């Protein structure tokens, strides 16, 4: 009987994803796993474990050692196909579900809630089935999101342990693992403070609370500082990619992005691996005003509900706090993405669990919601079958996606239809001229037909826009070689090697 809710939640976390288990590598899986030379480097483990990757700006995810260790473990255990890497993602998702249930049930029991087990089960169920989690769970290259939340929940789950001699060090290690998985774990001290504010039974003594929050902030500052010293975070430095939000537009757009995430949490359809957000240019715009109102309304509702509905208030607080790292106040390469919302789903699940469960209509509504989530999830998973299906679904959901049009162009090439490929590439180049991938592929098409001068001109244009693009330098090296310009080809190849984050041109 005691094991029943755990077994049921385990089934809910895993079984809906089984139809997508044998889908192939797609999207960033190719770069992060298939083409990532770090996985086969003889010194990979020493570089990661000694944190040398922090100071290797061209090493993909070098500031995320926990993530790199998890991928290296997969590789060491013989994972080569996508499904083998995907198993680890599924197990992490299931771990998050079970930890959320265990931890929340304890919090509510200590708060005197007679429906503690039922509420915790509902929260874990909603989190397990929410379709918005599908991108982070399904794609091995986006493992950092469930991995970071898993270790954050471990920190929370350890809190009631009375053996302080062991609890504090274990929580510190778990928090470091979370920070080493993804930077958004930096919100954990703020989440702990919100929990203590809303649930007095969880509140430690003033001395212990100050020490724990101080230690959390210090660990965060140390890890984040190390990463910033090594290289600037996300889109602060380097050439603009045409997507990231530049100051001050990132500030004005942040509330609108929160509203878009809120919509996806409530109505998770259509889902997409690529989303385009139009920058809000000034605070007087309607998008900023409406978005800011939604943020303030959520904050006000949390304050109003804090006494009579602390779980509901905590869910709202969780969403606001978890939004901060993905708000683009520190500009991100991709301003908005479904996978970024993985932690937000936990906060939304708390809101559902806080509903009056004694009402039969509410209970039936929650059950119906779970069924709808399963159906939407089953509709979503086939999109991840291959790059062809993924980019087709993406361009239907987000027609402005240059990335999706490039993907469809590459699919046309694989199917032997260069005319369609060229059309997709031209469309992608018009949608985002700063992402020169489409222009590089147009140059490749020229080179295949023997138009080397046209190919060279396109590649020079690509490098004029993005001199940091290693793929453009590598392709230019091949074209220069075919043109008989040997020395220039060698120079371009050296540039490609120096700029490539995956070590493909060694």
N, C-alpha and C positions, 0 to 999 in steps of 0.2 A: 504493500500500500504506500509506503513512504517513497518507494522508487518510481511509482506510477507517473507522477507529474514530470519527473526527469526523463523517463523513457518516452513519454508522449511529446515533450518539447524537443527531444533529440530527433524524433521522427519528423516533427513539423519543420525543423531546421534543415534536415537533409533530404527527405524524400521528394519535396517539390523540385529540387535542383537536379535530381537524377536524370531526367530527360536531356539535360544539357551537359552531362558529364563528359561525353565523348566528342563534344564540339572541338574544333581545331584551334590553333593559335590565331589570334586576330589582333588588329590594331597595334597597341604598344607591346604586345607579347613578342612581336618579331624583334624589336630593338632591345627590350629589357631582358629577354631570355634567349631567343633563338640566335641572335647575332651578337650577344654580349660576350666579349672575349674574356671578361673577368671570370666567368664561370669555369673556364678551362685553363686559366693562368696558373702556373705551378706555385706562385706565391700569393694566391688569392686569399687564403685563410689568414696568413700572417698580416697582409695589408689591411684586412677588415678588422681583425681582433686587436691590432696595435693602433687602430684609428688612423692609419696612414691615408686611407681613402678620403678622410676629411680634407686633406690638403692636396687632393688630386682633382682639380676643378673639372677635368674631362672624364672622370669616372662617374657613370650614371648612378644617381642616388648614393653618392659617396658619403654624405652626411647622415645616412640612415643605416647604421651598422646592424641593427636588429633585423631589418628587412633583408639586407644582404646575406646575413647568416642563415636566415630561413630559406632563401633561394639556393644558397650553396649547399645546405643540408639536403634539399630536394635533389639537387644535382648529384651529390655524393651517394645518395640512396638509389641512384639509377634512373631518376626521372629524366625522360627525354621527350615523351609525348605530352601534349597539353593536359590530358586527363590526369596524369600523375601529379603535375603541379596543382591542378585544380582541387585534388583531394585535400591538400593542405588548406586551401581557402575555405572549403566546406567545413572542415573540422574547426577552423578558427571561428567561423560564423556560428557553428553549434556551440562552441565554447563561450562565445559572447552571450548567446541566448541563455545557457544554463547559469552563467555567472550573474546575469541580470536578474534571473528568477531568484537565485539563492540570496543574493545581496538585498534585493528589494523586499523579499519576504521577511528577512530579519529586521530591516528598518521599520516596516509596518507593524510587525509583532511588538517590537520595543515601544512603538508609539501607541499601542493599545488598540490597533485596528482589528476587529474580529474577522474581517474578510481579507486578512493579510495574504493568505495563500492564494485565494481566488484572484485578487488584484495583481499579485506578482505573476501569476500564471498568464493572465490576460496581457500584461505588459510584454512578457517574454514571447508570447504567441504572436502579437502584432509585430514585434520586432523581427521575429523569425520569418514572417511571411510577407512583409512589406515589399512590394515590387521595386521600389526605389533602391533597395540594397542589391539588386541583381547584378549591376555592373561591377561593384566592388567584390562581390562573391564569385562571380563567374570568370572574371579575367585574372589570371595569375599575376599579370604585370601591375595590377592595382591592389595587391595584397596589403599594402601598407595601411589602408583604412581599417579593415577588420583586425589586423595585427595590433595596431596602436590601441584601439578600443578594448581589445582583449586584455592587454596589460593594465590599462586604466581601471577596468572592472576588477582585476585582481587586487589592485591597491585598495579599492573600496571593500572588497570581500574580506580582506585581512583586517579591516578596522576593528571589528568586535573582539578580536583575539586579545586576551588579557595578558599574555606573556609579552610584555613590552620589550623585554630584552631581545626577543627574536622578531617581534612584529615590526618594529620601526626599521631595522635593517632590511627585512624582506620587502617592506613597502617601498623603501628607497630603491632597491634593486629593480623591483617591478616598474617603478616610475621611470627609471633610467631606460629600461627596455622599451617602455612606451614612447619616450622621447626619441629613442633610436630607431623606432619604426616610422614615425611621422611627427612633424613639428606641432600638429594640432594638439598633441597631448599636453602642451604647455597650459591648457585651460584647466587641468585637473585641480590645482589649488583653488581656483575660483569656484569650481563645482563643489569641492569639499566645503568651502565657506558657505555656499548657498544651502547645502544640505544641513549644516550645523545651525544655520539661521532658522530654517523651516521645521526642523525636527530636533527639539531640545534634547531628546534621549540620545541622540548621536553626538551631542556636543561634548568635547573633552574639556578638561579643566583649562582655565585660561592659560596656564603655563604650557601645558602640553599642546594646546591648540596653536599658540603663538610659535612654539618650536617647530611643529609640523608644517605650518604654513611657511614659516621662514625657510625651513629646509627645502620645501618644494620650490619656492621661488629661487633659492640659491642654485639648486640643481638645474632648474630651467635656464637661468641666466648663464650658467657655466656651459651647458650643452649648446644653447642657441648662440652664445658668444663665440664658442669654438667654431661653429659653422659660419658665422658672419665674418670672422677673421680670415677663414679659409677662402670664402668667396661670398659675394652678396646674395641674399636670399631671393629666390624666384625671379621676378621680372624687374628688380631694382636696377640691374646692370645689363650690359649687352645690348645688341641691336633689338629694336622693337619688332615684335612678331606680327603686328597687325591686329592682335586680339586683346592683349593685356591693356588694362586701364591705366593711363598715365595721369599723374597728379595735375590738377586737383580733381579730375573727373572720377578718379577711383573713390574719393570721399562722397561725391554727389550720387554716385551710382550704387553705393553699398546698400542703402535702404531698399532700393528697387530689387536688388538681388535677393535680399531677405524675403521680400514678398513673393518672388518667384519660387524660392525654396518652400515657402509656406504653402503655396499652391500645389507643388509636387507632393508634399507630405499629405495633404488632404485629398488630392485627386491625382494619383501617380500615373498619368497617361496623357499624351504619348511620352515614352521614355526615349532617350537618345544619348549616344556616347559623345556627341559633340553638340554644344549649345552656343549660340551667338547672342551676346548681350550688347545692345547699343549703348554707348557711353552717354551718361547724363552730363550735359555740358555746364549747367549752372543750377544753383539752389532754387531758383525761381521756377524751375520746370515742374510740370505736373507729376512726372515720375518720381522726382525726389520728394515732393510734398506727400504724395500718397504712400510711398515707401516709408518715409519717416513716421507718418501717422500709424502705420501698421506696427513698426518697432515700438513706438511709445505706447500703443494700445496693449501690446503683449506685456510690456513691462508694468503698466498700470494694473492690468488684470492680475498679474502675479502678486503685486503688493496687496490688492484688495482681497485676494483669495487666500492669503498666507495663513490666516488663523483658522478658518473653517474648512478649507480645502488645501492643506499643505502639500499633498501629492500633486494636485493640479498645478499649484503655484511652482512646485519644483520642476515639473515638466516644462512649463513656460520658461523658467529660469535656465534650465538645461539648454533649451533651444537657443536662447539669446546668447548664452556664454559659448556654446559650441559653434555658433555662427561666427564669432570674432575672428578665428584664424582663416576663415574662408570668405570674409567680408570684402577682401581686396583693399583694406586699409594698408596692408602690405601687398602691393600688386602681385597677382598670380599670373603665370603664363596663360592659363585658361581661366577666365574670370568666373565661370560657373560650370559645374559638372555634376552629373548625377552621383558619381562615386564620392564626391566631397560630402554628401548629405548623410553618409552612413552613420555618423555619430548623432546627427540631428534626429534620426529615426527613433533612437532610444528615448529622447525627450518627448517626441510625439506619442510614443507607446505609453509613457507615463500618463499623458493626458487621457488617453482612452481608458486606462486602468482606473483613473480617478472618477469615472462616471458612476452614477448611483446604480450599483449592480442589483439592488433589491427590486428594481423595476424590471418586470419581465420583458417589456418592449426593448429596453436598453440591452438586456442580455441577448435577445434575439437579433438585435441590430448589430451587436459586436460579432456574433457568430456569422451573420450574413456578410459583414465586412471581411472577415477572415476568408470566407469562400470566394468573394470577389477578388481578394488579393491573390489567392491561389490561381484563379483563372487568368488574371492579368500576368502573373508570373509565367504561366505555361505559354501564354501568347508571346511573351518577351524572349524566352530562352531560345527558340529557333532562330532568332535574329543573329545570335552569336555563333551559328554553325560554321560560317566561313567569312572571309573578308567581303565576298560578293554579297551575301545576305545582310551582313552588318551595315555596309555602306549604303545598300539599297534602302534599308529601313531608316537609316540616319537621314538621308536626303529627303525622304518622305516627311519625316518629323521636323527637320530643320533644313529647308531648301537653300538657305544662305550659307551652308557649310562648305567652305572651300576644301576642307579635309575630306569630306564625303565624296565630293566630285573628283578629287584626285584618286580616291580609292576605287570609284567606279571606272575611271579611266584606265587604271592598272588592270582591273578585271576585264575590260574590253580588250586590252592587249593580250592577256592570257587566253582569251577566246578567239584571238586572231582577227579582231576588228579594229585596225588602227585608225580608221576614219572616225568612229565613235569615240575612241580614246582621245584623239586630238580635240574633239568638241568638248569633252568633259574637262580636259586640261585647260583649254582656253576659258571656259566658264569659271573654273577654279581660280585662274590667274586674275580674272576680272573681279571676283568676289573678294580676294585678299592678295593684292600684289606683294605684300611683305612676306608672304609664305611662298618662296620661290620654287617649291617642289614641283608645281605644275609646269613652270617655265623650264626647269631642268628636264622634265619628261618630254616636253615638246622638242627640246634640243636633241634628246635621244632619238625621237622619231625622225628628225631631220638627218641625223647621222646614219640611221639604218637605211635611208634612201640615198645615201651618198652626198647629201647636201651639207658638207662639212663646214663651209663658210657660214651658212645659216645657223648651224648648230653652235659654232663658235661665237657668233654674235649674240645668240640667246643666252649662252652661258656667261658671257661678259656682262650682259645686262643683269643677269641674276646676281652676279658678284658685286655689281655696282649697287644693287639694292641691299644685299646681305653678304658682305665680305666674310662673315663668320660661318657660312654654310659649307660644311666639309663635303657634302655630296656634290655641290657645284664644282668645287676644286677637283674632286676625284674624276668627275665626268669630263671636265675640261682637260685633265691630263690624258685621258684616253683619246679625245678628239685631237689634241695637239700631236700625240703619237701618230695617229693616222694621217695627219697633215705633214708629217716628216719634221716637225719642230721639236726635236728630241730634248734639247736643254729646257725649253719652256714646259714640256711635259713633265720632266723631272721636278722642276720647281713647283708646278701645280700639285704633283703627287705629294711632295713634302708638306705643302700647306694642308692638304687633306689629312695627312697623318697627324699633324700638330693639332688640328681642330676637332677631330673625330672623338666623341665621348665613348664610343663602343670599341675602339681599337680594330675596326674592320679593314683599315688600309695599311696595316703593318707589313 
